[in-house]
């Protein structure tokens, strides 16, 4: 009888959630862009990144829900056998595709906003690729984080735990700030510091500046520049042989 009551309660909760989502307004964003490098967590993973994605966001009972898909094509350097990063080549570069699927939920707790997320990474042509997650072509992570508006900037701390693959317990401390320059132009500044919990070491400091130009009611063009400063050269992590990197690119996004 107890299990039966629990089942009925679970079905009622799911029904209420589905009904809430059906009634909630869902916002979609379609985005595409190009970058001269594929910079991921301070690592130069490849060059000539062409990306596109679709995000959906809504709010149900005070919980913000987001989900999306991101697809990219780039030129990835073939890693040297035994290395941990894509910095050296074994016969030049090769074309690689990546598909990321992700979802998250966040709630304002008053003192901070808590978030819980999931990411699935799928890499094609990865039989010789030893990227961020080791030798596996696919990887999965769950993330848990806290963020708070400090007035001068928004601060967040996020931990990414691996389900499949090995990310050495990657975590990230970030600061972001947006400045309105005009009704159709915003300046966005960001800084994030990566840290490998399993290794007890910092990875890279990345600074980024972008301009959001709202040239239409629901569309914006966002050129950007990012500078990554390498903080690790450990030979048993993906950051072995890493260097400072400068990335430039632009994103086009449309909301509906």
N, C-alpha and C positions, 0 to 999 in steps of 0.2 A: 504493500500500500504506500509505503514511504517513497519507493522508487517511482511508482505511478504518479504520485503528487509532484515529484521533482520533474518528471517528464512533462506533465501538463504545464507546470510553471515555466519550463524552458521553452515550450512551444508558444506560450502566451507572450513571453519576452521577445522571441524571434518575430512573432506576428506583429507586435507593437513596433519593433524596430523597422520592419519592412514597410509598415504603414506610414511610419514617420518619414522614411526616405522617399516614399512615393509622394508625400505631400510637400517635402522640402524642395526648395529651389536649388537646382544643380547648375553650377557654372563650369564652362569648359574653356580650355585654353589650348590652342594649337600653335606650336612653335617650331622653328627651323633655324639653322645657323651654320656658320663655318668658323673654324679656328685653325691657325697654322700648326698647333700642336694639340694632342690629346693629353691634357694634364689631369691626372687623377690622384688626389691625395698627395700632391707634391711630386709625383713621378711622371716623367715624360714617357707615355705609353706608345706614342706614335705621332705621325704628322698628317696634315691635310684632313682634319676631322670634319665630316659632313654629318649633321645630326638633324633629327626631327622627332617630335613627340606630341603626345596628347595627354592633358591632365583634366581631371574632373574634381570638383570640390563642392561640398555641401555641409550643412550643420544640422544635427539631429539631437534634440534634448540637451543643448549646450555643448555637445561634442563635435568638434570640427573633423570632418572626414575628407581625405584626399586619396586619389588613386590615379595611376597613370602608366604610360608605356613610353619608352625612349629607345630609339633605334639609331645606330651610328655606323658609319663606314670610314675607315682610316687606313693609313699605311703603317703597319707595325713592324718594327725591326725584329728579325729572328734572333732569339737569345742564344748566347753561347752556352754550350752544354755544361751543366753544373752551375751556371750563374743563377741569380735570384731576380734579375731585372731584365727589361727589354732594351738595354743600353748598347750592347754589342751585337753584331750581326753574324749570321752563319749563311753567307751567300746572299746578303742584301735583305731588303724588306719584302713583306708580303701583304696582300690585301686582307683585311679582317673586318668582320661585321660583329656588332654587339647589340643584343636586345636586353633591356632592363625592364622589369615589371615591378611596381612598387605600390604600396598603400600605407597609410598612416592615420592615426587618430590622436587628437590633442584636446586638452581641456584646461581652461583657466582655473587654477586653484586659489587665486587671490594673490598669494605671495610669489607665484611663478606659474608658468604654463608647462604642463607635463605632456610628453608625447611618446607614443609607441608606434613603431613602424616595422615593415618587412620589405626586403628587396631581393629579387631574384635576378641574377646576372647569367646571361647565356652568350658565350663566345664561340663563334665559328672559326674554322681554320686554326684551332687552338692546340692541335696535337704537338706542336713544337713551341707552344707559347707558355712561358712561366711568368705570369703576370702577378698582380697583387695577391692573388689567392693561391699561389703555388702552381702545381702542375695540372689542376683540374680545369677543364674547359668551362664548367658551370660552377656557380657559387651562390650561396644563400646567406643572408644576414638578417638578424633582428636588431632593431635599434631602440634605445630608451634615452630620453633626454629631458632637460629642463631649460627653460628660457625665461628671461625677465627683461623688461624695459627699464634701463637704468637712467633714462632721461637723455643723456648725451649719446647713447647708443643702445642697441638691443644685444644682450649677451645670451649665449647658449652653450651648453655642455652636453655632448652626445656620445654615447658609447655604442659601438657596433659589435655585437656578438655573432660569431660565425656558427652557422648550422651546417653548411657544406663548404669545404675549402678551409683555408687557414689565413686569417688576416692579422694574426698576432695581437688580437684584442685592440683593434684600432679605436681610438677615441679622438674627439675634436672639440677644442674650445674656440668659439667664434664671436666676433663683434661685428655688427652691421649698423650702418647709419644711412638714412636717406635725406637728401636736401632738395627742396623744391626751388628750382632756379627760375621757372616761369610756369604759367598754367599748362604748358605742353612739354616741359623739359625738366627732368629730375636727375640729380646726381646721386649715385649709389656707391658707397664705400664699404669694403669688407676686409676683414683680416681673420685668418684662422690658423691655429696651431695644432698640428697632429701629434699624437703620442701613442706608442705601442705599449699597452699595459703588460703584455706577456714578456716583453723584452726590457721594460723599464727605461725607455729612451724616447726622446722627442724625434720627430721625423722631418718636418718641414714647416716653415712659416710662409703662408701665401697671402699676398696683398692684391686686392682687385678693385678697380674703379670702372664704372660703367655709366653711360648716359641713356636714359629712357626718353626717346623722342616720340610723343604721341601725335603722329601725323594724321590719324583718323580717330573716330570716336571709340572704337574698340581695337585699335591696332597700334603697335609701337615698334620702333626700330631701336636696338640697343647695342651700339658698338662698345667694346670693352678692351681693357688691357689688364693683364695679371702678371705678377712677379712672384716666383716661388724661390725661397731661400733654403737650400739644403742644410739640415742640421744633423744628418746621420750618414755614415759611410760604413755601417756595420756589414761585414761580409756574410752574415747569415740571415739577412733580411732583403726584401725587395729594393731597399734603398742603397744597396751596395753599388758604388760607382755613380750615384746620383749627383747631379750638378744643379746650379742655379738655372732656372728656366724663365723665359719671357714669352708670354702668350698673348696674341692679339686676335680679335675676331669680332663677329657681329651676330646678333640674334634678331629674328623677326617673329613677333607673336601676335596672335589674333584671339580675342575673347568673344565668346557667344553663349 
